[in-house]
Amino acid sequence: MANSTSKSTLESNTEENIRMKLPWNGELHSAAHKKFKETIIIVPFFEAHKTSLLKHIDFLNELGFNVISFNLKKAPRSLSGTFFSSTVEFGIKHIWADQIESILNSIAGDKIVFSFSNPSASAIEAVARRHAADVKGLICDSGPSGNFLSSMNKYYVHNEPISLAPLRWLTSLAMTLAWSPDFKTTIYQDLEKIPDNFKVLSIRGWKDNLISAQDIDKVFEPHAHIDWQRLSLPKAGHLNGLRDFAEDYKEPVASYLKSISTLIDKK
């Protein structure tokens, strides 16, 4: 009985320590009945607050995973912002990779990264920097795009409409350069650094009006050493798989997570 209490206290103290030291307004969401050793790191989508993903967090907690959420820095809107990462690389992609890497460094034990839309490219970079040393797998929901300029143009059509086409394309080009001037080169290099047979689940909606399934495939298809699988949702759009098509979303995601995770020994 004393040993059981000691173990429970140790786990509680570990979780409290996580709460105390997480950067970027990080927050631990503990599963009511924790079943797996791995902690899932949630990487929010562009302009999202961590609370935008509470439905996903609840789903993962119900499966038995502890989850960490945090906020990405706001993308700089002018040249007065900081565009250089800790690795002295220019671009928002690399700055967000810094944040994700610092979150990964803050958590002991094995992790799984669950990222959304184009910030998935930053998640890939953060995992690659650490050579996936303690990352068991990666889920990318609705991204990243292998054609960032096109995706940004669609963003300024549907999400923050700019009616004048020349201004829309100019804004899209500026954001593409701010994201990473050599994006295609860097994401290729990132994926090549990831170990053989690293498991990735790529979720895509066939009716996504921002990032098409084909543009996602452009990212992953050149890298045969990665063990990646598609979860295609024929009726889904951008990021609405869990919300609107839970019956098609939950089981494959749960199956993937269970296949790469370690059950806690209850003895």
C-alpha atoms as a printed R data frame, in Angstrom:
    type eleno elety resid chain resno       x      y       z
1   ATOM     1    CA   MET     A     1   0.000  0.000   0.000
2   ATOM     2    CA   ALA     A     2   2.828  2.408   0.872
3   ATOM     3    CA   ASN     A     3   4.542  1.706  -2.435
4   ATOM     4    CA   SER     A     4   1.325  2.430  -4.342
5   ATOM     5    CA   THR     A     5   0.863  5.736  -2.547
6   ATOM     6    CA   SER     A     6   4.488  6.673  -3.175
7   ATOM     7    CA   LYS     A     7   4.124  5.955  -6.909
8   ATOM     8    CA   SER     A     8   0.911  7.994  -7.080
9   ATOM     9    CA   THR     A     9   2.577 10.908  -5.280
10  ATOM    10    CA   LEU     A    10   5.567 10.749  -7.617
11  ATOM    11    CA   GLU     A    11   3.317 10.870 -10.698
12  ATOM    12    CA   SER     A    12   1.385 13.790  -9.214
13  ATOM    13    CA   ASN     A    13   4.601 15.686  -8.471
14  ATOM    14    CA   THR     A    14   5.893 15.023 -11.988
15  ATOM    15    CA   GLU     A    15   2.724 16.456 -13.507
16  ATOM    16    CA   GLU     A    16   2.892 19.480 -11.208
17  ATOM    17    CA   ASN     A    17   6.495 20.064 -12.273
18  ATOM    18    CA   ILE     A    18   5.350 20.002 -15.908
19  ATOM    19    CA   ARG     A    19   2.752 22.666 -15.127
20  ATOM    20    CA   MET     A    20   5.368 24.847 -13.440
21  ATOM    21    CA   LYS     A    21   7.983 24.870 -16.196
22  ATOM    22    CA   LEU     A    22   6.115 24.722 -19.510
23  ATOM    23    CA   PRO     A    23   6.969 27.646 -21.813
24  ATOM    24    CA   TRP     A    24   4.613 29.502 -24.193
25  ATOM    25    CA   ASN     A    25   1.641 29.399 -21.846
26  ATOM    26    CA   GLY     A    26   1.844 25.631 -21.968
27  ATOM    27    CA   GLU     A    27  -0.813 23.638 -20.156
28  ATOM    28    CA   LEU     A    28  -1.034 20.012 -19.085
29  ATOM    29    CA   HIS     A    29  -4.370 18.286 -19.660
30  ATOM    30    CA   SER     A    30  -4.294 15.088 -17.613
31  ATOM    31    CA   ALA     A    31  -6.352 12.075 -18.633
32  ATOM    32    CA   ALA     A    32  -8.846 10.993 -15.977
33  ATOM    33    CA   HIS     A    33  -7.636  7.420 -16.551
34  ATOM    34    CA   LYS     A    34  -4.132  7.550 -17.998
35  ATOM    35    CA   LYS     A    35  -3.424  4.415 -20.050
36  ATOM    36    CA   PHE     A    36  -0.334  5.282 -22.095
37  ATOM    37    CA   LYS     A    37   3.160  6.441 -21.171
38  ATOM    38    CA   GLU     A    38   3.497  8.879 -24.065
39  ATOM    39    CA   THR     A    39   2.472 12.541 -23.783
40  ATOM    40    CA   ILE     A    40   0.810 14.137 -26.812
41  ATOM    41    CA   ILE     A    41   1.925 17.644 -27.795
42  ATOM    42    CA   ILE     A    42  -0.772 19.636 -29.609
43  ATOM    43    CA   VAL     A    43   0.515 22.209 -32.144
44  ATOM    44    CA   PRO     A    44  -2.245 24.702 -33.029
45  ATOM    45    CA   PHE     A    45  -3.082 25.941 -36.503
46  ATOM    46    CA   PHE     A    46  -2.342 29.428 -37.903
47  ATOM    47    CA   GLU     A    47  -3.827 32.220 -35.746
48  ATOM    48    CA   ALA     A    48  -5.424 29.688 -33.374
49  ATOM    49    CA   HIS     A    49  -5.427 29.814 -29.590
50  ATOM    50    CA   LYS     A    50  -4.802 26.558 -27.749
51  ATOM    51    CA   THR     A    51  -8.455 26.544 -26.628
52  ATOM    52    CA   SER     A    52  -9.466 26.099 -30.284
53  ATOM    53    CA   LEU     A    53  -8.434 22.451 -29.962
54  ATOM    54    CA   LEU     A    54 -10.293 21.476 -26.789
55  ATOM    55    CA   LYS     A    55 -12.396 18.936 -28.710
56  ATOM    56    CA   HIS     A    56  -9.194 17.169 -29.797
57  ATOM    57    CA   ILE     A    57  -7.768 17.368 -26.285
58  ATOM    58    CA   ASP     A    58 -10.917 15.828 -24.805
59  ATOM    59    CA   PHE     A    59 -10.780 13.037 -27.399
60  ATOM    60    CA   LEU     A    60  -7.135 12.267 -26.593
61  ATOM    61    CA   ASN     A    61  -7.766 12.390 -22.843
62  ATOM    62    CA   GLU     A    62 -10.637  9.927 -23.275
63  ATOM    63    CA   LEU     A    63  -8.246  7.567 -25.058
64  ATOM    64    CA   GLY     A    64  -5.991  7.705 -21.987
65  ATOM    65    CA   PHE     A    65  -3.266 10.168 -23.037
66  ATOM    66    CA   ASN     A    66  -1.976 13.188 -21.169
67  ATOM    67    CA   VAL     A    67  -1.881 16.190 -23.503
68  ATOM    68    CA   ILE     A    68   0.152 19.389 -23.610
69  ATOM    69    CA   SER     A    69  -1.268 22.476 -25.315
70  ATOM    70    CA   PHE     A    70   0.441 25.834 -25.861
71  ATOM    71    CA   ASN     A    71   0.175 28.980 -27.965
72  ATOM    72    CA   LEU     A    72   2.273 29.746 -31.006
73  ATOM    73    CA   LYS     A    73   3.590 33.272 -31.287
74  ATOM    74    CA   LYS     A    74   1.503 35.575 -33.436
75  ATOM    75    CA   ALA     A    75   2.921 35.782 -36.943
76  ATOM    76    CA   PRO     A    76   4.694 39.163 -37.381
77  ATOM    77    CA   ARG     A    77   2.613 41.565 -39.445
78  ATOM    78    CA   SER     A    78   5.378 44.058 -40.202
79  ATOM    79    CA   LEU     A    79   9.129 44.279 -40.584
80  ATOM    80    CA   SER     A    80   9.327 45.434 -36.966
81  ATOM    81    CA   GLY     A    81   8.690 41.855 -35.869
82  ATOM    82    CA   THR     A    82  11.375 39.272 -35.200
83  ATOM    83    CA   PHE     A    83  11.854 36.924 -38.149
84  ATOM    84    CA   PHE     A    84  14.977 35.016 -37.101
85  ATOM    85    CA   SER     A    85  15.003 31.754 -35.174
86  ATOM    86    CA   SER     A    86  17.505 30.549 -32.606
87  ATOM    87    CA   THR     A    87  19.300 28.793 -35.461
88  ATOM    88    CA   VAL     A    88  19.542 32.171 -37.262
89  ATOM    89    CA   GLU     A    89  17.158 31.044 -39.985
90  ATOM    90    CA   PHE     A    90  14.743 33.586 -41.426
91  ATOM    91    CA   GLY     A    91  11.063 32.800 -41.282
92  ATOM    92    CA   ILE     A    92   8.010 32.097 -39.138
93  ATOM    93    CA   LYS     A    93   8.361 28.364 -39.839
94  ATOM    94    CA   HIS     A    94  11.683 28.281 -37.988
95  ATOM    95    CA   ILE     A    95  10.521 30.532 -35.126
96  ATOM    96    CA   TRP     A    96   7.587 28.211 -34.456
97  ATOM    97    CA   ALA     A    97   9.941 25.226 -34.687
98  ATOM    98    CA   ASP     A    98  11.926 26.865 -31.844
99  ATOM    99    CA   GLN     A    99   8.783 26.941 -29.729
100 ATOM   100    CA   ILE     A   100   7.818 23.345 -30.448
101 ATOM   101    CA   GLU     A   101  11.363 22.173 -29.769
102 ATOM   102    CA   SER     A   102  11.376 23.968 -26.407
103 ATOM   103    CA   ILE     A   103   8.094 22.271 -25.470
104 ATOM   104    CA   LEU     A   104   9.512 18.874 -26.447
105 ATOM   105    CA   ASN     A   105  12.619 19.595 -24.376
106 ATOM   106    CA   SER     A   106  10.458 20.460 -21.364
107 ATOM   107    CA   ILE     A   107   8.722 17.082 -21.176
108 ATOM   108    CA   ALA     A   108  10.445 13.954 -19.925
109 ATOM   109    CA   GLY     A   109   9.750 10.635 -21.574
110 ATOM   110    CA   ASP     A   110   8.398  9.746 -24.996
111 ATOM   111    CA   LYS     A   111   6.146 12.107 -26.893
112 ATOM   112    CA   ILE     A   112   3.768 12.139 -29.860
113 ATOM   113    CA   VAL     A   113   3.221 15.348 -31.829
114 ATOM   114    CA   PHE     A   114  -0.250 16.200 -33.168
115 ATOM   115    CA   SER     A   115  -0.115 19.249 -35.447
116 ATOM   116    CA   PHE     A   116  -2.582 21.176 -37.576
117 ATOM   117    CA   SER     A   117  -2.459 22.894 -40.980
118 ATOM   118    CA   ASN     A   118   0.779 24.618 -42.083
119 ATOM   119    CA   PRO     A   119   2.368 24.761 -38.605
120 ATOM   120    CA   SER     A   120   2.825 21.018 -39.190
121 ATOM   121    CA   ALA     A   121   5.916 22.049 -41.179
122 ATOM   122    CA   SER     A   122   7.313 23.645 -38.018
123 ATOM   123    CA   ALA     A   123   6.477 20.478 -36.087
124 ATOM   124    CA   ILE     A   124   8.381 18.420 -38.665
125 ATOM   125    CA   GLU     A   125  11.369 20.742 -38.304
126 ATOM   126    CA   ALA     A   126  11.341 20.502 -34.498
127 ATOM   127    CA   VAL     A   127  11.164 16.698 -34.627
128 ATOM   128    CA   ALA     A   128  13.975 16.626 -37.216
129 ATOM   129    CA   ARG     A   129  16.240 18.862 -35.122
130 ATOM   130    CA   ARG     A   130  16.041 16.269 -32.352
131 ATOM   131    CA   HIS     A   131  16.244 13.352 -34.825
132 ATOM   132    CA   ALA     A   132  12.976 12.109 -33.327
133 ATOM   133    CA   ALA     A   133  14.994 10.860 -30.360
134 ATOM   134    CA   ASP     A   134  12.010 10.612 -28.014
135 ATOM   135    CA   VAL     A   135   9.146 11.259 -30.454
136 ATOM   136    CA   LYS     A   136   7.224  8.084 -31.288
137 ATOM   137    CA   GLY     A   137   5.123  9.515 -34.096
138 ATOM   138    CA   LEU     A   138   3.534 12.536 -35.760
139 ATOM   139    CA   ILE     A   139  -0.036 13.292 -36.809
140 ATOM   140    CA   CYS     A   140  -0.502 16.094 -39.364
141 ATOM   141    CA   ASP     A   141  -4.109 17.207 -39.761
142 ATOM   142    CA   SER     A   142  -4.856 19.266 -42.918
143 ATOM   143    CA   GLY     A   143  -1.264 20.078 -43.782
144 ATOM   144    CA   PRO     A   144   1.393 21.075 -44.361
145 ATOM   145    CA   SER     A   145   1.097 22.375 -47.901
146 ATOM   146    CA   GLY     A   146   3.769 21.707 -50.484
147 ATOM   147    CA   ASN     A   147   2.513 24.804 -52.331
148 ATOM   148    CA   PHE     A   148   2.524 27.489 -49.651
149 ATOM   149    CA   LEU     A   149   1.916 30.430 -52.015
150 ATOM   150    CA   SER     A   150  -1.248 28.846 -53.409
151 ATOM   151    CA   SER     A   151  -2.474 27.989 -49.916
152 ATOM   152    CA   MET     A   152  -1.931 31.564 -48.710
153 ATOM   153    CA   ASN     A   153  -3.805 32.937 -51.720
154 ATOM   154    CA   LYS     A   154  -6.731 30.650 -50.852
155 ATOM   155    CA   TYR     A   155  -6.484 31.810 -47.231
156 ATOM   156    CA   TYR     A   156  -6.951 35.411 -48.374
157 ATOM   157    CA   VAL     A   157  -9.923 34.317 -50.461
158 ATOM   158    CA   HIS     A   158 -11.767 32.356 -47.777
159 ATOM   159    CA   ASN     A   159 -10.462 33.303 -44.307
160 ATOM   160    CA   GLU     A   160  -9.322 36.929 -44.468
161 ATOM   161    CA   PRO     A   161 -10.764 38.025 -47.819
162 ATOM   162    CA   ILE     A   162  -8.793 40.457 -49.980
163 ATOM   163    CA   SER     A   163 -11.043 41.238 -52.937
164 ATOM   164    CA   LEU     A   164  -8.446 42.762 -55.261
165 ATOM   165    CA   ALA     A   165  -6.568 39.879 -56.877
166 ATOM   166    CA   PRO     A   166  -3.253 41.731 -57.385
167 ATOM   167    CA   LEU     A   167  -3.201 42.831 -53.736
168 ATOM   168    CA   ARG     A   168  -4.179 39.333 -52.620
169 ATOM   169    CA   TRP     A   169  -1.325 37.730 -54.567
170 ATOM   170    CA   LEU     A   170   1.133 40.372 -53.353
171 ATOM   171    CA   THR     A   171   0.095 39.733 -49.730
172 ATOM   172    CA   SER     A   172   0.311 35.985 -50.297
173 ATOM   173    CA   LEU     A   173   3.817 36.343 -51.728
174 ATOM   174    CA   ALA     A   174   4.919 38.493 -48.771
175 ATOM   175    CA   MET     A   175   3.573 35.906 -46.311
176 ATOM   176    CA   THR     A   176   5.251 33.098 -48.245
177 ATOM   177    CA   LEU     A   177   8.611 34.863 -47.979
178 ATOM   178    CA   ALA     A   178   7.958 35.572 -44.292
179 ATOM   179    CA   TRP     A   179   7.110 31.906 -43.745
180 ATOM   180    CA   SER     A   180  10.413 30.675 -45.190
181 ATOM   181    CA   PRO     A   181  12.055 31.926 -48.396
182 ATOM   182    CA   ASP     A   182  13.493 28.469 -49.123
183 ATOM   183    CA   PHE     A   183  10.606 26.433 -47.697
184 ATOM   184    CA   LYS     A   184  10.745 23.563 -50.208
185 ATOM   185    CA   THR     A   185  14.457 23.053 -49.587
186 ATOM   186    CA   THR     A   186  14.217 23.210 -45.802
187 ATOM   187    CA   ILE     A   187  11.225 20.888 -45.408
188 ATOM   188    CA   TYR     A   188  12.921 18.369 -47.707
189 ATOM   189    CA   GLN     A   189  16.037 18.548 -45.531
190 ATOM   190    CA   ASP     A   190  13.939 18.264 -42.359
191 ATOM   191    CA   LEU     A   191  12.226 15.096 -43.528
192 ATOM   192    CA   GLU     A   192  15.510 13.552 -44.632
193 ATOM   193    CA   LYS     A   193  16.834 13.968 -41.061
194 ATOM   194    CA   ILE     A   194  13.956 11.957 -39.621
195 ATOM   195    CA   PRO     A   195  14.893  8.308 -38.934
196 ATOM   196    CA   ASP     A   196  13.861  5.432 -41.160
197 ATOM   197    CA   ASN     A   197  10.377  4.023 -40.546
198 ATOM   198    CA   PHE     A   198   9.289  6.995 -38.438
199 ATOM   199    CA   LYS     A   199   5.497  6.822 -38.388
200 ATOM   200    CA   VAL     A   200   3.368  9.692 -39.674
201 ATOM   201    CA   LEU     A   201  -0.418  9.856 -40.005
202 ATOM   202    CA   SER     A   202  -1.455 12.427 -42.624
203 ATOM   203    CA   ILE     A   203  -5.101 13.500 -42.340
204 ATOM   204    CA   ARG     A   204  -6.687 15.305 -45.270
205 ATOM   205    CA   GLY     A   205 -10.162 16.378 -46.341
206 ATOM   206    CA   TRP     A   206 -10.926 16.023 -50.009
207 ATOM   207    CA   LYS     A   207 -13.008 19.221 -49.886
208 ATOM   208    CA   ASP     A   208 -10.289 21.294 -48.181
209 ATOM   209    CA   ASN     A   209 -10.410 24.742 -49.798
210 ATOM   210    CA   LEU     A   210  -7.024 25.828 -48.391
211 ATOM   211    CA   ILE     A   211  -4.650 22.857 -48.605
212 ATOM   212    CA   SER     A   212  -5.471 20.104 -51.072
213 ATOM   213    CA   ALA     A   213  -4.619 16.450 -50.558
214 ATOM   214    CA   GLN     A   214  -2.318 16.707 -53.585
215 ATOM   215    CA   ASP     A   215  -0.377 19.584 -52.008
216 ATOM   216    CA   ILE     A   216   0.061 17.559 -48.812
217 ATOM   217    CA   ASP     A   217   1.298 14.582 -50.823
218 ATOM   218    CA   LYS     A   218   3.988 16.814 -52.381
219 ATOM   219    CA   VAL     A   219   5.535 17.097 -48.910
220 ATOM   220    CA   PHE     A   220   5.667 13.413 -47.992
221 ATOM   221    CA   GLU     A   221   5.881 11.423 -51.227
222 ATOM   222    CA   PRO     A   222   9.591 12.119 -51.969
223 ATOM   223    CA   HIS     A   223  10.622 10.547 -48.642
224 ATOM   224    CA   ALA     A   224  10.281  6.792 -48.980
225 ATOM   225    CA   HIS     A   225  12.149  6.114 -45.736
226 ATOM   226    CA   ILE     A   226   9.258  7.521 -43.675
227 ATOM   227    CA   ASP     A   227   6.421  5.157 -42.768
228 ATOM   228    CA   TRP     A   228   3.517  7.477 -43.520
229 ATOM   229    CA   GLN     A   229  -0.111  6.636 -44.036
230 ATOM   230    CA   ARG     A   230  -3.079  8.651 -45.248
231 ATOM   231    CA   LEU     A   231  -6.396  9.170 -43.502
232 ATOM   232    CA   SER     A   232  -8.630 10.505 -46.277
233 ATOM   233    CA   LEU     A   233 -11.952 12.103 -45.399
234 ATOM   234    CA   PRO     A   234 -13.947 12.474 -48.642
235 ATOM   235    CA   LYS     A   235 -16.536 14.896 -47.257
236 ATOM   236    CA   ALA     A   236 -14.287 16.943 -44.946
237 ATOM   237    CA   GLY     A   237 -12.827 20.381 -45.499
238 ATOM   238    CA   HIS     A   238 -10.007 22.148 -43.664
239 ATOM   239    CA   LEU     A   239  -9.568 21.002 -40.038
240 ATOM   240    CA   ASN     A   240 -13.181 19.917 -39.555
241 ATOM   241    CA   GLY     A   241 -12.642 16.148 -39.545
242 ATOM   242    CA   LEU     A   242 -13.199 15.531 -35.821
243 ATOM   243    CA   ARG     A   243 -15.974 18.102 -35.502
244 ATOM   244    CA   ASP     A   244 -18.109 17.053 -38.470
245 ATOM   245    CA   PHE     A   245 -17.009 13.508 -39.317
246 ATOM   246    CA   ALA     A   246 -16.117 11.990 -35.957
247 ATOM   247    CA   GLU     A   247 -17.260  8.526 -37.030
248 ATOM   248    CA   ASP     A   248 -14.620  8.504 -39.784
249 ATOM   249    CA   TYR     A   249 -11.959 10.339 -37.779
250 ATOM   250    CA   LYS     A   250 -11.799  8.888 -34.302
251 ATOM   251    CA   GLU     A   251 -11.244  5.183 -34.929
252 ATOM   252    CA   PRO     A   252  -8.305  5.529 -37.393
253 ATOM   253    CA   VAL     A   253  -6.594  8.148 -35.222
254 ATOM   254    CA   ALA     A   254  -7.081  6.033 -32.097
255 ATOM   255    CA   SER     A   255  -5.783  2.955 -33.912
256 ATOM   256    CA   TYR     A   256  -2.667  4.799 -35.087
257 ATOM   257    CA   LEU     A   257  -1.954  6.189 -31.626
258 ATOM   258    CA   LYS     A   258  -2.382  2.828 -29.918
259 ATOM   259    CA   SER     A   259  -0.068  1.176 -32.471
260 ATOM   260    CA   ILE     A   260   2.862  3.463 -31.552
261 ATOM   261    CA   SER     A   261   2.202  3.882 -27.829
262 ATOM   262    CA   THR     A   262   3.139  1.975 -24.682
263 ATOM   263    CA   LEU     A   263   0.478  0.793 -22.276
264 ATOM   264    CA   ILE     A   264   1.127  1.559 -18.620
265 ATOM   265    CA   ASP     A   265   1.737 -1.563 -16.586
266 ATOM   266    CA   LYS     A   266  -0.970 -1.551 -13.908
267 ATOM   267    CA   LYS     A   267   0.721 -4.201 -11.764
